[in-house]
Amino acid sequence: MADGPFLYRFTRDLRLEDHAGLAAAGARGAVLPLLAIDRELEARLARSPRRAAFFCSAVRALDAELRERGSALIVRRGPLGATLRSAAHATGATGVAWSAAYDGPSMHGDQRLQSQLEEDGLTALLVHDAPAIPPEETAAVRTIAGQGYRAFAPYYDVWRELSPASHEHPLLVRFAESDLRSEPLPSPNEFGGSDRSIDAGSAIAKKTLDSFLRESAIAYLVAARVPSDDRTSHLSAHLSFGTLSARAAVRATRERLDDPFLLAEERVSLRAFLRAIAHRDFFLQLSWFHPQTHDRPLQEKMDDFAFARTHPALDAWRGGRTGYPLVDAAIRQLHETGWMHPHARAVAASFLCFDLNVDWRVGRDEWDAWLIEDDPALATGNWQWIAGVGADMAQYPRIYNPERQRRRYDPSGEYVRRWVRELERTPMAQWSDGTRSAQLALELFPSDPYPAPVVDHERAAREFLERYRAFSA
Ligand SMILES: Cc1cc2nc3c(=O)[nH]c(=O)nc-3n(C[C@H](O)[C@H](O)[C@H](O)COP(=O)(O)OP(=O)(O)OC[C@H]3O[C@@H](n4cnc5c(N)ncnc54)[C@H](O)[C@@H]3O)c2cc1C
């Protein structure tokens, strides 16, 4: 172990427990915990006020945890390289560790930072912390080195056989003493948001996981499809900001699966939940090995497919006023909560890509302004998947019929009524079915009219498929 302290730069890993990065830094010296706020982070937080509030709350909780251990977070603002170099020189730190990013632009940032620090004679350690199983571990099972998996099924076959590493001993990490002055902890106002209160931090994340496993997991299989059912885990923001490690979620789920008295229904649901976490790891490794996918389709041949950047109804989609109740409920849920039900995401995204023929990047960037989660690699992987240009290798894209989906997964209209106020008291028989005219829609709701469908789904889907077929031929 070297003599000087080692800096640990927190990024999307705002906790102390089961922390691969902290463990790696701790193995090299007493740790100085640091949060560097640069333009890039400011911009990410400024895009979504709820995200900024969640982040600031998680940072406060992390600082409190550090103080319980006799340390405290050192906050610094300014360009990343200069901030870390000056912190290292001021404290005599021999190096800096941080956990890897998985989206192309941030990965380039990581590499740039690594070179800057190394040029200055510092050790720069990049650690995999976000996935339960690091990309190289699953990739090592393949014969083609360094390429990872482009399809989920073979990836999952490998993933399910591997066990996440354990870094569960934060008490083994020794924190260094330092008189390096900290700037104030970040507050949401700094990122242009209001001082909204959202409670975050590792204690809340752990509680969310525990209560999901104890009370809701039994219903997960159904809840993941039925948008009115709130019993998915709601862990996405916690995993995104690392207030919970994916490894801990996998371990706790597998432990529960070891219970021989588990009901069959719960066993199936828990397996589906593990598969969801594996999906997260899958998209992280996809972006890790193919960072160009941030801007370009994984399927290179789809690069030239003519998705449009706009559509006369694009603003209606953005505002949850397409006239398709399930799509509109989904968008409004996002606007009101910073989260959208997983199946509703698929239907609303499909509507943008296929009914409006609008580019997946437009949708991804639009939702980025509302989501609390800050996971560009997951957003990209999922949007490409839905648009039929990414890891889903089906011959034709899966076009969701928004009305059929509503009838099947929200048959009582509970989800739609919860989010689309105009339809709250309207008998379902009068809801638009994708064929009613604008005139009729206005007559039904004179004071606060719910819009008529902005496109005819059947026709739009048919036209899209014709274009797709012609392009593929
Ligand atoms: C168009 C589209 C965009 C999406 N954008 C994002 C995004 O920006 N950030 C994000 O975290 N998820 C995204 N997802 C995936 C998924 O919808 C969310 O992770 C999920 O809705 C979060 O709710 P939950 O935590 O209750 O999930 P649960 O169903 O309880 O799943 C548990 C965890 O597994 C992970 N997970 C589940 N499904 C997926 C998936 N398909 N891909 C990656 N990880 C998954 C998430 O971390 C999630 O928190 C997107 C899906 C679609 C179809």
PDBQT file of the ligand as one rigid body, heavy atoms in Angstrom, charges set to zero:
ROOT
HETATM    1  C1  LIG A 501     -38.335   3.021 -24.380  1.00  0.00    +0.000 C 
HETATM    2  C2  LIG A 501     -37.762   2.621 -23.059  1.00  0.00    +0.000 A 
HETATM    3  C3  LIG A 501     -36.887   3.465 -22.403  1.00  0.00    +0.000 A 
HETATM    4  C4  LIG A 501     -36.323   3.102 -21.181  1.00  0.00    +0.000 A 
HETATM    5  N1  LIG A 501     -35.461   3.957 -20.571  1.00  0.00    +0.000 NA
HETATM    6  C5  LIG A 501     -34.876   3.598 -19.396  1.00  0.00    +0.000 A 
HETATM    7  C6  LIG A 501     -33.972   4.486 -18.741  1.00  0.00    +0.000 A 
HETATM    8  O1  LIG A 501     -33.706   5.603 -19.211  1.00  0.00    +0.000 OA
HETATM    9  N2  LIG A 501     -33.415   4.080 -17.572  1.00  0.00    +0.000 N 
HETATM   10  C7  LIG A 501     -33.709   2.866 -17.019  1.00  0.00    +0.000 A 
HETATM   11  O2  LIG A 501     -33.188   2.550 -15.940  1.00  0.00    +0.000 OA
HETATM   12  N3  LIG A 501     -34.554   2.007 -17.620  1.00  0.00    +0.000 NA
HETATM   13  C8  LIG A 501     -35.149   2.337 -18.782  1.00  0.00    +0.000 A 
HETATM   14  N4  LIG A 501     -36.033   1.481 -19.378  1.00  0.00    +0.000 N 
HETATM   15  C9  LIG A 501     -36.202   0.131 -18.817  1.00  0.00    +0.000 C 
HETATM   16  C10 LIG A 501     -37.357  -0.067 -17.829  1.00  0.00    +0.000 C 
HETATM   17  O3  LIG A 501     -38.550   0.371 -18.389  1.00  0.00    +0.000 OA
HETATM   18  C11 LIG A 501     -37.120   0.653 -16.504  1.00  0.00    +0.000 C 
HETATM   19  O4  LIG A 501     -35.891   0.241 -15.958  1.00  0.00    +0.000 OA
HETATM   20  C12 LIG A 501     -38.224   0.317 -15.505  1.00  0.00    +0.000 C 
HETATM   21  O5  LIG A 501     -39.437   0.843 -15.977  1.00  0.00    +0.000 OA
HETATM   22  C13 LIG A 501     -37.940   0.909 -14.163  1.00  0.00    +0.000 C 
HETATM   23  O6  LIG A 501     -38.970   0.589 -13.261  1.00  0.00    +0.000 OA
HETATM   24  P1  LIG A 501     -38.680  -0.394 -12.062  1.00  0.00    +0.000 P 
HETATM   25  O7  LIG A 501     -37.456   0.065 -11.344  1.00  0.00    +0.000 OA
HETATM   26  O8  LIG A 501     -39.899  -0.567 -11.280  1.00  0.00    +0.000 OA
HETATM   27  O9  LIG A 501     -38.289  -1.717 -12.858  1.00  0.00    +0.000 OA
HETATM   28  P2  LIG A 501     -38.387  -3.261 -12.507  1.00  0.00    +0.000 P 
HETATM   29  O10 LIG A 501     -39.250  -3.873 -13.535  1.00  0.00    +0.000 OA
HETATM   30  O11 LIG A 501     -38.713  -3.500 -11.098  1.00  0.00    +0.000 OA
HETATM   31  O12 LIG A 501     -36.913  -3.785 -12.810  1.00  0.00    +0.000 OA
HETATM   32  C14 LIG A 501     -35.863  -3.745 -11.840  1.00  0.00    +0.000 C 
HETATM   33  C15 LIG A 501     -34.672  -3.029 -12.404  1.00  0.00    +0.000 C 
HETATM   34  O13 LIG A 501     -34.166  -3.754 -13.517  1.00  0.00    +0.000 OA
HETATM   35  C16 LIG A 501     -33.666  -2.857 -14.490  1.00  0.00    +0.000 C 
HETATM   36  N5  LIG A 501     -34.424  -3.054 -15.732  1.00  0.00    +0.000 N 
HETATM   37  C17 LIG A 501     -35.654  -3.565 -15.877  1.00  0.00    +0.000 A 
HETATM   38  N6  LIG A 501     -36.001  -3.627 -17.179  1.00  0.00    +0.000 NA
HETATM   39  C18 LIG A 501     -34.953  -3.111 -17.857  1.00  0.00    +0.000 A 
HETATM   40  C19 LIG A 501     -34.689  -2.902 -19.221  1.00  0.00    +0.000 A 
HETATM   41  N7  LIG A 501     -35.561  -3.206 -20.185  1.00  0.00    +0.000 N 
HETATM   42  N8  LIG A 501     -33.514  -2.346 -19.552  1.00  0.00    +0.000 NA
HETATM   43  C20 LIG A 501     -32.610  -2.006 -18.617  1.00  0.00    +0.000 A 
HETATM   44  N9  LIG A 501     -32.802  -2.189 -17.320  1.00  0.00    +0.000 NA
HETATM   45  C21 LIG A 501     -33.948  -2.746 -16.938  1.00  0.00    +0.000 A 
HETATM   46  C22 LIG A 501     -33.890  -1.449 -13.968  1.00  0.00    +0.000 C 
HETATM   47  O14 LIG A 501     -32.721  -1.015 -13.340  1.00  0.00    +0.000 OA
HETATM   48  C23 LIG A 501     -34.996  -1.654 -12.967  1.00  0.00    +0.000 C 
HETATM   49  O15 LIG A 501     -34.989  -0.697 -11.938  1.00  0.00    +0.000 OA
HETATM   50  C24 LIG A 501     -36.635   1.839 -20.608  1.00  0.00    +0.000 A 
HETATM   51  C25 LIG A 501     -37.536   0.998 -21.274  1.00  0.00    +0.000 A 
HETATM   52  C26 LIG A 501     -38.086   1.385 -22.485  1.00  0.00    +0.000 A 
HETATM   53  C27 LIG A 501     -39.023   0.444 -23.178  1.00  0.00    +0.000 C 
ENDROOT
TORSDOF 0
